[in-house]
Amino acid sequence: MATAKKATSAKLKIGTKTIDLPVFYGSENEGAIDIQSLRKETGFITYDPGFGNTGCCKSDITFIDGEKGILHYRGYDINDLAEHCEFIDVAYLLVHGKLPNEKQHLSFSKHLNHHSMLHEDMHHFFDNYPDHAHPMATLSAMAVSLSSFYPELEQTKKESIDMMVTRLISKLRTIAAFSYKKSIGHPMVQPRHDLKYCENFLNMMFWTPVNDYKLDPVCVKALNKLLILHADHEQNCSASVVKMVGSAEANLYASISAGICALWGPLHGGANQHVIEMLETILKRDKGNIKKVIERAKDKNDPFRLMGVGHRVYKSYDPRAKVAKQMCKDVLAKLGVNDPLVDLAQKLEEAVLADDYFQSRNLYPNIDFYTGLTYRAMGIPTNMFTVLFAIGRIPGWIAQWLEMKEDPDGRIGRPRQIYTGPTLRSFE
Ligand code: SDX
């Protein structure tokens, strides 16, 4: 069947003036109207709160088809990567644009271990941080502090960039484990060079001087898969913040620190923690009655949203949520964990899929709906769930930041507005 003729330009008629705007297409045939000349030619700007219709860049990193529920990192489908890769392979893919060969994998793994320790002075940060601090606050504070411990490297030199990338991916994982140990008053556990990335994290989290923690391969495999599912998601809120800060030529550590704060929000990465809290409330306070929470979510006078449901881009089932749901069942069965919240989550999902309010708005479970249940079965505390989301997302943020730095169309991010406040008033 002949494909519909592709538009090569868009006509915009404002009053008596008509202008032609260029149109271009991406490698997956997404079309865009280039409005860079709009204000100069018409005096008008566009209005698009939340940027739901506005592209900020061209990117080679991640492709999402929200209608079909498709997610590719550098052209590879998320299901294939989650099934066949370790997290550090996907981190390498996102940053370097190709999967590592055996030699590159071993060298990257060695460098990650070489840079896994923290500067001894950083331990004092933890000593003076309140025990009850949320680990996301600690992670963000320590991320920007890395720029004080590691002088501003020549950000243009490739070897400096590789060093920064490896430091961030490795040290933020160590900081995350240390912030957990700090929050429970346990001694911090140093990373080990004989363990790989995910094994090291679990060991730093759960080894204690009185309990020689044994790594469970089921948990190691599950953590690799969970971090891969979170590794990138094109121009999401936190990635946009990382790029916005970087567009002002702030360093990578500061940009990542800002991204961690954006991810912390309950509407974004913080949702995985809030899903568990929502399910626990339904179980304990509402005796498992999901009707109440469904009605609250539909009530326009109630600000409550169903956590882990809905997405700006996916108007179908989030492909990551499908993998997370199956993994939740598999991991809990292998670990012999029977969690009543899992049945409750499945009942809630069924209610969402059967209710016209949600279906008419294309609202489906997203990445955050099932992931927390697996973390919980692995013994990871609820307030660490968003930290794990951040650890997974580090390579994606870095890849997006590096691409922005090399973008020939790149310039400092500065949206416009339409002023609606008081016009000039005399000062008497
Ligand atoms: C992530 O962008 C990314 O890629 C993010 C992410 C990533 O990997 O980086 O995928 C990670 O952040 C996933 C989302 C996690 N957040 C949550 O689960 C919080 C609950 N979800 C909602 O807050 C909401 O769905 C958002 C924030 C995710 C999306 O918000 P939008 O795109 O602004 O959606 P909207 O407010 O325009 O909703 C459209 C309609 C509205 O109703 P009407 O005004 O049309 O009557 O759907 C309703 C909303 O009220 N709606 C919900 C709902 N989500 C949307 N109603 C009840 N419960 C919900 N969860």
Boltz pocket constraint, residues with backbone or C-beta under 6 A from the ligand:
constraints:
  - pocket:
      binder: B
      contacts: [[A, 50], [A, 230], [A, 232], [A, 233], [A, 235], [A, 236], [A, 237], [A, 266], [A, 267], [A, 268], [A, 269], [A, 271], [A, 297], [A, 298], [A, 304], [A, 305], [A, 306], [A, 307], [A, 308], [A, 309], [A, 310], [A, 311], [A, 312], [A, 313], [A, 361], [A, 363], [A, 366], [A, 367], [A, 368]]
      max_distance: 6.0
